[in-house]
């Protein structure tokens, strides 16, 4: 089949990309009539299904008439933005999906700017048009304004617009048209997106864009063939962006996409998106080609990590009781394997050897890695995230990563949000009403100022605010940012928490534990209502006497504990605290469990600071 189109579907998180791809697969006969298919079939990982987000870019292919359409479903969350930039180099057109109510959002702007910069012409699809609060006309105007702000060319500004409901499986060019299927979308893709412009007679070369591993085939590199033909058995080499040879070998396995499956093929030609296996060292952004190819294909370098955490062996008194993988050797193997396939993550050993510094793009990306390891049976302890500073090559000044934060809040909460963000050294760039009694505020905030702010933001806005963030660049160091104001409630003994003790201690602050939860000395069981740490005994039982009075028999009424997610815990802790992660439990603890050792280390750190 020589007719081919390569497209990417780009959008902000939760605007319906993956659901739309589901409908496209069903309507092109990819699945049998009687085949039972899960929704969001492209989100194949457990975490992707639970969180409702796409974490890894994935390819699929549908056949429409005599044309094969290769479709790439891309992540919409900023932490996985590195995936998106590279994906766009594989395609000749993009479908820009925008929610009919929310309109263009930060990730829409981020991905669209990359697409416009490399000359791609977008098809605009207003999705979820059947929402009760849909406002298609205003959204189209906002999209047009965004195109102009991103300096789109005249050809790019002349974009076709379709309206769709991915969940219901229909698209139309005019809202008065009959809403039956996705034919209008397919017709627009075939007529508007150009076929690949490639040289099929030149030597074979392709750009590796996605790297993953398979238990049977080993390392698999996915990318687009830029020239020539790929054949099983031909000698090939991989060169990096500098033109240096990474390795040489043979094309042992060649795969193509049919629906959601990878199927073996013997030959593929320029313009197609394929997977190859058999190379041990080649990675994302490398050019793979015949031995005569010496010039690398231009590619986006992988963004450097902006944040790091330390993942170490779990050394708490409860270590090894809930997980099966607890040794530093197993943790090291798992982390280095992750760095091998996920190029946005960096891993290096620390001086202690039992701990590893893991760098990534944000709290969500690092949280996803730890949650995945937890489900595989690992027990680890995790430190507070810290941002990675750079040095200005000219002045030697310290530079820190800055995020662009877009906040949508009800008007009555704008004051508290502006105040809290300014305390975190954020600068307000824009503020305007966004309709429906809401205000959209744009800030530039140091990345370290946003650590732990999400939960505080939701509290301040009574759960109604929406905050989206995007890496903006590096800027001079902004100075100290105040951290968590409240101290910790720390257990003094080991055992099972008692309801009576928790009840008596509730006035001291918010609890993190339930009765009968296992605790140990040095474990954080709550947040103190004051700014200092307080050691408490949550194992103390009621003293039994033979005197009966109404006051003695007062009913125990417990306030429900504050239960945090993994990401919330990681961003909540201070530098002297850790999160203990096991397959069954998440616990907060002090780095040094013994109270005397904590006092000694505190004195030493104060002495060093002075």
Helices and strands as residue ranges (DSSP letters): E 3-11, H 17-27, H 46-51, E 58-64, E 67-73, G 78-80, H 81-87, G 88-90, E 93-99, H 106-117, E 121-127, H 136-149, H 154-157, E 161-165, E 170-172, H 183-192, E 205-214, E 218-227, E 229-231, E 235-239, E 245-250, E 253-258, E 261-264, E 267-269, E 273-277, E 287-289, E 307-313, H 328-341, E 346-349, E 355-360, H 363-375, E 380-382, E 386-387, E 390-391, E 398-410, G 411-413, H 414-423, E 427-435, E 438-446, G 447-450, H 453-460, E 466-476, E 488-491, E 495-496, H 499-505, G 506-508, E 509-511, E 518-519, E 523-528, E 534-536, H 566-572, E 577-581, E 586-590, H 595-609
